[in-house]
Amino acid sequence: MKKLDWFILKKFLTTFFFTILLMALIASVIDFSEKMNDFTKKDVPLSAILNYFKNFIPHITALLFQFFLFIATIFFTSKMAYKSEIIAILANGVSFQRFLRPYIIGAVLLCGLSLWANHFIVPMANKQRLAFEDRYIHLEKASADQNVHLRLTKDLYIFMQNFDYKTNTGNRFTAERIVGTELKEKTIADRVSYDSTKKEWTLYNVRIRKNNGMTEELKVFAELKQKYPFVPHDLDEDESVKEALTTPELTRYIEREKLRGRETLNFFYVEKYRRTSQPFAGMIMVVIGACIASRKIRGGSGLHLALGIVLSAVYFFTMQFSTTFSTKAGLNPLLSVWIMNFVFGGVALVLLRKQIR
């Protein structure tokens, strides 16, 4: 590391963290203005509001990480180009590849931090943020979806016609134990209730049919207590839960929901793969930003920043399109989150080759 490297790296990191601080404050003010009526109506304590924004800032920072990195790179590089500092550096025999070294070092440090945060820190912050929103912002969900089917284990399937979260009761419950293609046992209850303390279900007006080859056994109970590996909120497909799970937890959740036969798993695969692809997108954006802003042009920093915002908008729009195509039309989720990295990676290589020439 030479003085040049420390000089550029210091400018890079300083501008990046200043950009994050500024954008996070703006985003927090906007979010506060949108939720102010809810805070007032529900008399939310100041400490809870401050804790919410403490968790909101990591969320918005992670969401727009590559944008912050791109804008920061363009901003300080454009300033250097405008002052002819880059011309002086290159005129002294420093190649453009050598000039990019501190950019790459800074990008690796920041993207490594982002990678770790995406997989562990941000989900923990989101867990508290979403809990706050469920308590004070969102309307409390009164009932689960109608006619819910779940596969709980390899052989156990359940059905619930409807479930009321306020009374913790459901109607027309069925549990079937199927081995291979043979129905071994079927439990039918007119009504069920859940005890959250004992973590058990109480079934009312129960009929249990057991199939033993050529014979069938029927048992009837007025009330029966059973333990099943699911809780009431498993009946509701809440896709926002993916943001509040660390990556190991998300992997286990996907495996469990796959066993249960859930059809909307691409939402969760997209979230899982996005946490890794996003930091790499940031590294690509740094190279693109350095190549664009290192040229001294008549428009100066303003033109560079405008171009940077346009490119960022294109990236986010196309990324949103590809992920929506994955969740709605079945595009491979791994491809949907990485495709724009390959496209912009190609753009970065083209720009870099032009600079080297």
FENLIN-V828279 format. One record per run of one state. SS is the DSSP state (a for helix, b for strand, c for the rest). FROM is the first residue (numbers start at 0). TO is the last residue. If there is no record, write none. Layout:
# FENLIN-V828279
ss = <SS/SS>
from = <FROM/FROM>
to = <TO/TO>
This chain:
# FENLIN-V828279
ss = <c/a/c/a/c/a/c/a/c/a/c/a/c/b/c/b/c/b/c/b/c/b/c/b/c/b/c/a/c/a/c/a/c/a/c/a/c/a/c>
from = <0/2/41/45/63/64/82/84/91/95/99/100/136/142/143/147/151/155/164/168/179/181/195/199/212/214/226/231/235/238/244/246/259/265/293/299/329/332/356>
to = <1/40/44/62/63/81/83/90/94/98/99/135/141/142/146/150/154/163/167/178/180/194/198/211/213/225/230/234/237/243/245/258/264/292/298/328/331/355/356>
